[in-house]
Each structure stands twice: as C-alpha cells, then as structure tokens.
C-alpha cells in the first residue's frame, strides 16, 4: 500500500494524456487516493512522458532525428527518425513526413508513411492519410484514416490462437469501410 501511494504521489502534477479531454493535462490526487485529470476529473488517462516538444508556433521542414520521445504540437514536414522512441502528434499538430519510431500516437493530422516497431494509434480527433507498417494498429471509432496497413512485420512474435492474421488492410475515410486482405 505504501509503494502504490508513493507512485501515486510521484505522478501528481505530472503531465498526462486525458482520454476524456483528449488533451495533455495534469493530475490531481483525490482524498480517496485516486489520481484524476485536474481539468475534467476523469480517471481515464495515461502517463505519456514528454521530453522533446515542438510547440504550436514552430514549423520545421527537413530531416529530424531525435534520441528521445517527441511531441509535435506545431508543424513538421520531411522525415522524423526517433529510433526506439515514441512520437505523439498532439491535437493541434500537423505532420507531413516519413516516420520511423517505436510507437506513434496521433490525435492531430498526419500525412505520409509510418514505420513503427510496436504500435500506431489513431485517436478520435486524429486524421491520418498514410501507409502504415507495424505489428499493431489501433483506430478509434470515428477517427479518420485513409491508406494502407501492413501488420506482417513480426509474424513470428504473433500469438497463435487459430485465427487467420490479416497481412494488410486497405481502409477509407471512415476508418472501417474498406477491405482486409489476408494470406491463406
């Protein structure tokens, strides 16, 4: 109990992503010991460590290589190489780039090509027009997606549950209409 209380206190006043506000917020500690979004009171949040930040007023064009997690709140055109780090495209962020990262979470607008080693997540406020190559893709109901998805990047690591694994998918604007192609 003391250990979890210490963890809770260490996250208090940290910046997190609130799923209900769909924005970065700070946490507040309730008397009950629960951590909630300081703006809306939701307990539906996740800790996203942000180390490098491209603010709303920034526009970067060219090749961007970063050795830490990156948040884009402004505009980026060109290429973004984060290696084994994460990219967060904030709700006001606009990215037109070829991206290489561990995880890519999009709540803003993204056009280009994404290669991720773990996951790509498109939030409700996200708008993506891209070819995605990664083992796992999450698209929120109502998010905008147009492009292709190739998930056959780590076929040996995929769990064997007796179901056919989709090797690629082509989807249109709504995120769910389209076709899924699988290998027989």
C-alpha positions in Angstrom: 0.0 0.0 0.0 2.8 2.4 0.8 4.6 1.7 -2.5 1.5 2.4 -4.6 0.8 5.6 -2.6 4.4 6.7 -3.3 3.8 6.0 -7.0 0.6 8.0 -7.0 2.2 10.9 -5.3 5.1 10.9 -7.8 2.6 11.2 -10.7 0.6 14.0 -9.1 1.0 17.3 -11.1 2.7 15.4 -13.9 1.5 15.9 -17.5 -0.7 13.0 -18.7 -3.0 12.4 -21.7 -6.6 12.5 -20.6 -8.8 10.4 -22.9 -11.9 12.3 -22.0 -10.4 15.8 -22.6 -8.4 14.4 -25.5 -5.5 16.7 -24.4 -2.5 16.8 -22.2 -3.4 17.7 -18.6 -2.0 17.5 -15.1 -3.2 15.0 -12.4 -4.8 15.7 -9.1 -4.8 13.4 -6.1 -8.2 12.9 -4.5 -8.7 12.2 -0.8 -9.6 8.6 -1.8 -6.1 8.3 -3.2 -7.2 8.1 -6.9 -5.4 10.2 -9.5 -7.8 12.1 -11.8 -7.5 14.7 -14.6 -7.2 18.1 -13.0 -9.5 19.6 -15.6 -12.4 17.2 -16.0 -11.9 14.8 -13.1 -11.7 11.7 -15.3 -9.7 8.7 -14.2 -9.3 7.7 -17.9 -5.8 8.9 -18.5 -2.4 7.6 -19.4 1.1 8.8 -18.5 3.0 9.9 -21.6 6.5 11.1 -20.8 7.2 14.1 -23.0 10.8 15.0 -23.3 11.1 16.9 -26.6 8.3 19.2 -27.7 7.7 21.1 -31.0 5.3 23.8 -29.9 2.3 25.2 -31.8 4.2 28.2 -33.1 7.0 26.0 -34.6 7.3 24.9 -38.2 10.2 22.5 -39.0 11.0 21.4 -42.6 13.7 18.8 -43.3 15.2 15.8 -41.6 14.5 15.5 -37.8 16.4 12.9 -35.7 15.7 12.8 -32.0 17.1 10.5 -29.4 14.1 10.8 -27.0 10.3 10.8 -27.1 8.8 13.6 -29.2 5.6 15.6 -29.0 4.5 17.6 -32.1 2.1 20.4 -31.3 3.3 22.5 -34.3 4.0 21.6 -38.0 6.7 19.2 -39.3 7.4 18.4 -43.0 10.1 16.0 -44.1 11.2 13.0 -42.1 11.2 12.1 -38.4 13.5 9.3 -37.1 13.1 8.5 -33.4 14.6 5.1 -33.4 13.4 3.3 -30.3 11.4 6.3 -29.0 7.8 7.4 -29.3 6.0 10.1 -31.3 2.9 11.9 -30.1 1.1 14.1 -32.6 -1.0 16.4 -30.4 -4.5 17.6 -31.4 -3.1 20.8 -32.9 -0.1 19.0 -34.5 0.3 18.7 -38.3 2.8 16.3 -39.7 3.6 15.6 -43.3 6.6 13.1 -43.1 8.1 9.7 -43.3 8.2 8.5 -39.8 10.3 5.8 -38.0 9.6 5.3 -34.3 8.7 2.7 -31.7 5.1 3.9 -31.1 3.2 6.6 -32.9 0.1 8.1 -31.3 -1.9 10.6 -33.5 -4.5 13.0 -32.2 -3.8 15.7 -34.8 -3.3 15.5 -38.6 -0.7 13.2 -40.3 0.1 12.6 -43.9 2.9 10.3 -45.0 4.4 7.0 -44.3 4.7 5.4 -40.8 7.0 2.5 -39.8 6.6 1.6 -36.1 8.2 -1.3 -34.3 5.4 -1.7 -31.7 2.2 0.2 -32.4 0.3 3.0 -34.2 -2.7 4.5 -32.5 -5.1 7.0 -34.2 -7.2 8.8 -31.6 -10.8 10.1 -32.2 -9.5 13.6 -33.1 -6.8 12.1 -35.4 -6.8 12.4 -39.1 -4.3 10.2 -40.9 -3.6 9.7 -44.6 -0.7 7.3 -44.7 0.8 3.9 -45.4 1.4 2.2 -42.0 3.7 -0.7 -41.3 3.8 -2.0 -37.8 2.7 -5.1 -35.8 -0.3 -3.4 -34.1 -2.7 -0.7 -35.1 -5.5 0.9 -33.1 -8.0 3.2 -34.7 -10.6 4.8 -32.5 -14.2 4.6 -33.7 -14.8 7.8 -35.7 -11.2 8.6 -36.3 -10.3 9.5 -39.9 -8.0 7.1 -41.8 -7.2 6.7 -45.5 -4.3 4.5 -46.6 -2.9 1.0 -46.1 -1.9 -1.1 -43.1 0.7 -3.8 -43.2 1.0 -5.8 -39.9 3.1 -8.7 -41.1 6.3 -7.2 -39.7 6.9 -9.6 -36.8 4.9 -12.7 -37.8 7.0 -15.0 -35.5 6.0 -12.9 -32.5 2.3 -13.0 -33.2 0.3 -15.2 -30.8 -1.1 -18.4 -32.3 -4.8 -18.5 -31.5 -6.1 -20.4 -34.5 -7.3 -17.3 -36.4 -6.0 -16.0 -39.7 -3.8 -12.9 -39.3 -4.5 -10.1 -41.7 -1.4 -9.3 -43.6 -2.5 -5.9 -44.9 -5.6 -3.8 -44.9 -6.8 -1.0 -47.2 -9.2 1.3 -45.5 -11.0 4.5 -46.4 -12.0 7.8 -44.8 -14.3 6.4 -42.0 -11.7 4.0 -40.7 -13.8 0.9 -41.0 -15.1 0.7 -44.6 -12.7 -1.0 -47.0 -11.2 -4.4 -47.3 -8.9 -6.6 -45.3 -6.5 -8.8 -47.2 -5.1 -11.9 -45.5 -2.9 -14.7 -46.6 -4.5 -18.2 -46.9 
